[in-house]
Amino acid sequence: MTATTPDTLTELAAELPAGALVTDPDVTAGYRQDWAADPNAGTPLAVVRATCTEDVQAVMRWASKHRVPVVPRGAGSGLSGGSSAVDGGLVLSTERMREITVDPVTRIAVTQPGLMNAEVKAAAAEHGLWYPPDPSSFEICSIGGNAATNAGGLCCVKYGVTTDYVLGLQVVLADGTAVRLGGPRLKDVAGLSLTKLFVGSEGTLGVITEITLRLIPAQPPASTMVASFGSVRGAADAVLAITRNLRPAMLEFMDHASINAVEDSVRMGLDRGARALLLAQSDAPGAVAAEEIAAMVAACEKHGATEVFATDDSEEGQAFTAARRSVFPAVQALGSLLLEDVGVPMQALPQMITGVEEIAQDCDVLICVVAHAGDGNTHPLIVFDPSDPDETDRAQRAFGLVMDLAIALGGTITGEHGVGRLKRDWLPYQLGEDVMELNRRIKTALDPQGILNPGAVLAE
Amino acid sequence: MTATTPDTLTELAAELPAGALVTDPDVTAGYRQDWAADPNAGTPLAVVRATCTEDVQAVMRWASKHRVPVVPRGAGSGLSGGSSAVDGGLVLSTERMREITVDPVTRIAVTQPGLMNAEVKAAAAEHGLWYPPDPSSFEICSIGGNAATNAGGLCCVKYGVTTDYVLGLQVVLADGTAVRLGGPRLKDVAGLSLTKLFVGSEGTLGVITEITLRLIPAQPPASTMVASFGSVRGAADAVLAITRNLRPAMLEFMDHASINAVEDSVRMGLDRGARALLLAQSDAPGAVAAEEIAAMVAACEKHGATEVFATDDSEEGQAFTAARRSVFPAVQALGSLLLEDVGVPMQALPQMITGVEEIAQDCDVLICVVAHAGDGNTHPLIVFDPSDPDETDRAQRAFGLVMDLAIALGGTITGEHGVGRLKRDWLPYQLGEDVMELNRRIKTALDPQGILNPGAVLAE
């Protein structure tokens, strides 16, 4: 679709600060893929490292004029190929847009997209405030990417996901127009809910250049519970028993393979023989945390936990949380990964987890399962050796079967990572043709030339 | 735009259950206006009282075919003319769609739109669960209308607004297609955030026929604080001091005129001499509620409260809450009302409230101010005698000036009631032309004939 020449790139460079436009193939190669390592990622014409909203506007005006595809990119930690480069297109990185201001009186942060999630949390913490959403990758994922994918995390079971904290956005549209949606108002229903529409749109409707976030007062240190189970079913039933009456601040699941991958990597003393492990926290104030932990322990014991450990030492609790967060790199040590992000209605959680075990057996591949169990969002991690074509095929087959299972159970192919390019072919099976058509109508209304992240979420 | 004849109405009647289509002018007259009493409301051709999604589909297919405008209507308790009838159009009421199921294991309710908010709360409470959003009108407003306007309420300061609880929708589109968006999954980012787009769209994009709601465990009974102030500024400063560090479960403001209107009506023993009153609650568990109330009392005393009362008796607290909820009917006893719903960034709350006092003086009208102070959302209620043309003019002028002030302070013309028809002319001043154009593009993409609630939110 592009008709770019060196002349047209020079035209773009003239609109940007020195060094913002990069064509050196050694550098641009690093922007071809995100963490999903999409094998079909293209080779970009150039990378723009924007320094401000005006740079992003210049890029989109130029791209519109010349019909050049633009792939917006945060920190490149995406797990579904939402930032895979497109042949002949631009990669538009927001990594250099790193300003943030925190207003402690109104408990609001206004941030540019390039800060890491952990940096936003740290800026809030300086004022005794907290930005809750916490993807496992919070130290290496950007807040812009979080907004673009409506990222989740471990505390979402109690505190909600990214969209619950986004009060406003500045967005650059396909034609280069910059608009402000929402703002620093805790309630605002003036006009259509465009802020919410752009959150989670994966760069297909516009480029987010500023985010207004609601913060909340810092929570008390958490108390923690760890329970081992002899069966996946017992752990899953304990999850339902806990969420029936309580709002834990975290409720995570690890299966046998994940436990052992973590133990190989960080040696936490987890029970290597357990079939499943639950990790839960309460951050209720005062004596209530102990009551909540006791109720969770009782639920686990009732559902057959073989070993239960509880602590109100927050550092000890953080060590377990860190172990849980390390599952992804620990499993990565075992081979290449295909990452699932399927979510199901809570009562289907046991079927989802046991169904993945069957798929692993049928396809003869290792699948490690870790889950944000408290909200039914599971991450089966399919391990394979890319130099083994047969195993690669079987892994690919398992990848599809897991999504098929989630859809059959009334679930979603993606709870928090986004559709990107790797799950795009499954989206119609989940949404159906009528809802796909609604998605396309809105995409076309806002990006009639189809230059914004083409091929992500929707087919080109 | 319509070309309907008795024949075409007969065609519609044949698609609906007996009695669903009403043309008796004595009955249809009751569907011309909502609580906003829009003087420009039209006269509908007919009213359809749908019994199921299929009825709504039949209406929209027929309306599409004949290009007849359709005004969706819940309980008719809207406060901005979002349900004003359109001349020659249909009013499509969902009042008869009243089924609900609650799943206590997954803490999810699936409800049709015709239930009152209070009925949804009651159905949840049967299982020890809670649906938080609580408009003051919760006993007479429908859950469908709540979703269509993204309604707020008193507990939103801690628990969020309607959209935060909507996991899924069934929606009938302009052409009669019924789609399911989202569903009973706590996290789901597959495709664009269409569920969130339809929440708050005021019937302009589709008709909501089913809502999947997230519920949470019931909260402990609340403790309550009431503080009187000799100045509006002192009360507003106390609000900022409280929200700086705490998350009260309610934080409401009443001005001198509201206090006296309530005392005239329900006699709670409020301080009639006070310039402002704050009503706050904590529903923190265990001993923490008393700590939070003590902190709120201290903040009020520090900012000049003349009298502070605190109680952990939840019935006593409910009496104060009921008094607060009665402001609207109490003020209505004083004359006709123009209802504002302006919201501002928290730090501008004192300027908003004192600015309204000045507008009342300048325009020589009574304006009673009640506010969800904890989230900056104020309801100036402009009282006037509609038989007095001069006072009516001054009230209309004040109505616009209050919205102008909110916009000038970086605020919104509507925090929770919706734009409807009465605030439509101010929307461009808040959003600006580029964002208006985005709204129109999405409206056109989903309702190309413009038959869904024409004239609401956007000009026809």
Interface residues (C-beta under 8 A of the other chain):
Chain A: D103 P104 V105 T106 R107 I108 G128 T149 N150 G152 C156 V157 G160 V161 T163 D164 L173 T177 V179 R180 L181 G183 P184 R185 L186 K187 D188 V189 A190 G191 L192 S193 L194 K196 L197 V199 G200 S201 T204 L205 I216 P217 L240 T243 R244 N245 L246 R247 A284 P285 G286 A287 V288 E291 G343 V344 P345 M346 Q347 H372 D375 G376 N377 G410 G411 T412 I413 T414 G415 E416 H417 G418 V419 K423 L427 Q430 L431 G432 D434 V435 M436 L438 N439 R441 I442 K443 T444 A445 L446 V457
Chain B: D103 P104 V105 T106 R107 I108 G128 T149 N150 G152 C156 V157 G160 V161 T163 D164 L173 T177 V179 R180 L181 G183 P184 R185 L186 K187 D188 V189 A190 G191 L192 S193 L194 K196 L197 V199 G200 S201 T204 L205 I216 P217 L240 T243 R244 N245 L246 R247 A284 P285 G286 A287 V288 E291 G343 V344 P345 M346 Q347 H372 D375 G376 N377 G410 G411 T412 I413 T414 G415 E416 H417 G418 V419 K423 L427 Q430 L431 G432 D434 V435 M436 L438 N439 R441 I442 K443 T444 A445 L446 V457
